[in-house]
Amino acid sequence: MNNSKLDETFFGIHAPFLCQYWDAENCNPENWEYTPSTYGVKGVHLVGGPHMILWSELKRNWNNPGRKGGINFAHVEEIEKDIKNNGINTKEGSMIYYDVDTKDKTNAHHRELVSTNLGIPGWMAQAVKFDTKAAKVRFALKSNNRKNLPHNNSSSSDVETAVREVLELENTFTKDALIDEINDLGYHLSESTREGIRDRLMVEFLATGIEMGVRYIPHNARTISLLLPNIDNEWIKNIWKNEDENCLIVYMSHVEGRIGSLLTSNVKSLESNKPLHILFSVPTPEGKESIESKREKVFSTHMASVENRVLTSMGLGEIHRKVFTWNHPDAQHRFVAQDTSKEVYNELIYVKNRIFN
């Protein structure tokens, strides 16, 4: 067959894909420098080689847990502008992946929307097969973390969501499994960002009663909100959920930042002649400290320091310490459970507030 016949056959096969922005060169996988990969994810298999596929041949966009924010329209606009100005970049551009069994698009959301806007009928694609849903989650996230056109790696929120999904799918809630998964799926993130994901997910799991082989739970605002629905005792029923009572959550790791809230809540309690009940969490112990000594210092040191500064600034003395409604005789303070070696995650711990109640 002569060259003209070859060209005619080539153009005939790929005619459905040709448009203003997609030419015959883009239809040839040999012109793409991107090489399809499983990204080292176990349970993922490439099926056949790269080939052109029409968007109409594919089905739904798979709901990727590793794309927490969904479509990034600013990124879509950026891709459109790049294609209009420079054409399809087969040197740095990437192929789309789709599930060979379902014909679902694994990671093509942005490029499909761009194609719709620009009238591009299809894209260079690679079919894949997944042994498990967890493999699909891992692959969908890792295959996004590479040089795109333009670049749009998974965010820390994307990685956090994907890690949570994988651990739940595989029921592997251990500290080591968590760290390994974050390091694998978030390899493109900084070490400090990965550590932040680790801390948030670890505390989230611990706060819902999952044992992860760690002793202390470093509670924060997010974990307390996860924890409270799992607590069913008299303090929660009679005080926390009682609209007639005044309550506040204080994280002692940020107590200085809570002084404003403490004083505002104190005024409200004074006006209603009611005690202020506080639910505390403390920083995890280090060295010779214990969780008990941390809790004792909340009143003996930290709350006393807040009181002393206010009293001194107002020229008041010890007799006026009763103006702080957390010292009210009827105040009922509690600490969240944080020592997994001897406390149940959904318990509340009582510690006496100096001599006041």
Order of alpha helices (4+ residues) and beta strands (2+ residues): alpha-beta-alpha-beta-alpha-beta-alpha-alpha-alpha-alpha-alpha-beta-alpha-beta-alpha-alpha-beta-beta
